[in-house]
Amino acid sequence: MPVINFSYSDLCGLVGQDLPKAVLRERLPMIGADLRSADDASDEMSFEFFPDRPDLYSVEGIARALRSFLDMEPGLRSYAVGSSDVELRVDPSVSSVRPYIWSALVEGNEVDDPLIRSMMDLQEKLHVTLGRNRRKVAIGLHDFSAVRPPFTYKAVGPHEVSFVPLQGDRVMDLAEILVGHEKGRAYADVLKGKETFPVILDSDGEVLSFPPIINGVRTTVTESTKSIFVDCTGTDLNAVKSAVNIVVTALAERGGKVKTVRVSGADGTVRAPDLDPRTMDLDVDYVNRWIGTGLDRSEMSRCLMRMGHGATATDDGIRVLVPAYRADVLHPVDLAEDVAVGHGFERFGSRLPTRFTYGAEEAVAAFSARLKPIMIGLGYTEVVTLSLSSRGEQYDALGLARDAAAVSIRNPVTEDHEVLRASLLPSLMAILRKNKHRELPQRLFEAGDVVWGTRNRAMLSGVSIHPKASFTEAKSDVLSLMQAMGLPCEVSAAEHGAFVPGRCARVLSAGHPVGVLGEVSPSTLVAFGLGYPAAAFELDAEELLTLRSG
């Protein structure tokens, strides 16, 4: 979870009054924080906040939440948004690279060390969480006086544009930054496979940013900065907008005046940002059922106002105005949670459950557990791997056609974690790749779930690698395993992309197909960077259980 470090005196200044540290230690955990350090002898404080509240990733957001939660300024915090003549032009060339950009201009801040430290920390926290390590969202803050609008967001060739990046001491083109700059090496994977790269330029061709990698040194925000230009690029428009809202409202908490930027592209021109609250209607009975209370509309409205929402009782329930910086509120259940927090968890009391249930181990889990000692007895070492994988490893590396029905992750952190695995074998091969400098033989197995369509399936897979690994070895191990389980076993010739033709077999028990075994094909070995023969098998543990029980 994100750890937010801040100055106690700075927090009190933003709140508008001195708060005893004892109050902070007691009350901040009630809105989703865990105390890390708050020494009475030190001005520095540290709290760890739940990842679902990115608006609390700065001392400004914490101060705002405290003013509401402690009933100093309950209700919706409004931010005036003026207009500017600044234009940001979006070129169609970015549509296939990094399609979305949002922006704002903030004037009037007294830019000092606490502000700079807070904004830098907020940026990085948002990059990691909301931004999925900059893949989904990347934010740039710039000294507006150092550049001249209109700005252009476009995609260019890797050697087409050069500039001095932040923390750099020389002019570098985009390709050089990706291999020669610390941030370039850290985030080059985000632009992997792209033939062009996104940049933000001013009217003189000066570089503001090479998103999502690094800003230019020219626009560094310093204590002499009077106006801050904010850009945010990404692959998810809602997340991009939310990030800008969080940043500019944090700056507004320090006295900044937010102004819009005209963002123009193929679909027309819009004004960014939009800090108008979202309206949601909340059913009182629904909330009371969820959190186990009997609050009336007036009481519930006060709870919501304590969480920074606007709330008005209506004939049918409560009309809620959700602040623009609350990216976490997506559903009425999120508001129900806020009601619970605003009511105070300490007021719920404690009681024993009125219903009792009894758990028991699933039959297939118990059966899989009984398989493990047998595999260990055969000389295999158990491993446990992630359920997430890549299409490249799950299908391409095994010589299999990609399955359109594979369960995909909508917003994967990396391309290595884009689908739920449909086979255990790629995970075992990936471990062999990591262990290829260790001595042989290596014999690994895993008993775990894969996903076929809409349901989990318990499987057992094993792999052996050494100079003499062969089809015969895999067959012998499978026959021994089946004998130990008291199940008949036979094999018949089969074809599978991961195995050498003619050295692959289908595993049958009482005529029922239960798996596959064979000698791993050279193409699969090459795909995983392995230089020795390997033999492997994969069995359907659920089918084996059915046969054993029948």
Beta strands, then each sheet from edge to edge (+ up, - down):
strand 1: 3-7
strand 2: 33-37
strand 3: 44-49
strand 4: 81-90
strand 5: 100-107
strand 6: 137-143
strand 7: 151-156
strand 8: 162-163
strand 9: 172-173
strand 10: 197-201
strand 11: 207-210
strand 12: 214-215
strand 13: 227-234
strand 14: 257-265
strand 15: 268-272
strand 16: 278-282
strand 17: 310-313
strand 18: 318-322
strand 19: 381-382
strand 20: 388-389
strand 21: 419-420
strand 22: 442-452
strand 23: 455-465
strand 24: 490-493
strand 25: 499-509
strand 26: 512-520
strand 27: 534-540
sheet 1: 1+ 3- 2+
sheet 2: 6+ 13- 5+ 14- 4- 7- 10+ 11- 12+
sheet 3: 6+ 13- 5+ 14- 15+
sheet 4: 8+ 9-
sheet 5: 16+ 18- 17+
sheet 6: 19+ 22+ 23- 27+ 26- 25+ 24-
sheet 7: 20+ 21-
end
